[in-house]
Amino acid sequence: MQRNHRTPEGAELGIELARLCDNSEPAARLRVPELPPRCASCALRAGPHIPNGSPGTLLDVVKCVAESVPFMCHEPHRRDDYCSGWAILMLAKTDLEPVRMPWEFTV
């Protein structure tokens, strides 16, 4: 098992994902007022804590949001709950039509 660790690239990604989550939170709370607050060490909360700078954790969150797969909270008292940051980003998603990429076109 590889332990999570902060990297400079992970910290940059963490800042941006936390910003997206911060900007999406007001609308998410209007839709689901009972949504629990993000943990102090949530991967989607900016700060010097490891989850917000760990590329492995942050890429797991991005993949889970993109694929609509649950991402669980890491706090021991909430282990059976969804991550609130993940839930905020899920509530911010819109149903967009897929984009056809140039290599998908027939000549």
Rosetta blueprint (number, residue, H / E / L):
1 M L
2 Q L
3 R L
4 N L
5 H L
6 R L
7 T L
8 P H
9 E H
10 G H
11 A H
12 E H
13 L H
14 G H
15 I H
16 E H
17 L H
18 A H
19 R H
20 L H
21 C H
22 D H
23 N H
24 S H
25 E H
26 P H
27 A H
28 A H
29 R H
30 L H
31 R H
32 V L
33 P L
34 E L
35 L L
36 P L
37 P L
38 R L
39 C L
40 A L
41 S L
42 C L
43 A L
44 L L
45 R L
46 A L
47 G L
48 P L
49 H L
50 I H
51 P H
52 N H
53 G L
54 S L
55 P H
56 G H
57 T H
58 L H
59 L H
60 D H
61 V H
62 V H
63 K H
64 C H
65 V H
66 A H
67 E H
68 S L
69 V L
70 P L
71 F L
72 M E
73 C L
74 H L
75 E L
76 P H
77 H H
78 R H
79 R L
80 D L
81 D L
82 Y E
83 C L
84 S H
85 G H
86 W H
87 A H
88 I H
89 L H
90 M H
91 L H
92 A H
93 K L
94 T L
95 D L
96 L L
97 E L
98 P L
99 V L
100 R L
101 M L
102 P H
103 W H
104 E H
105 F L
106 T L
107 V L
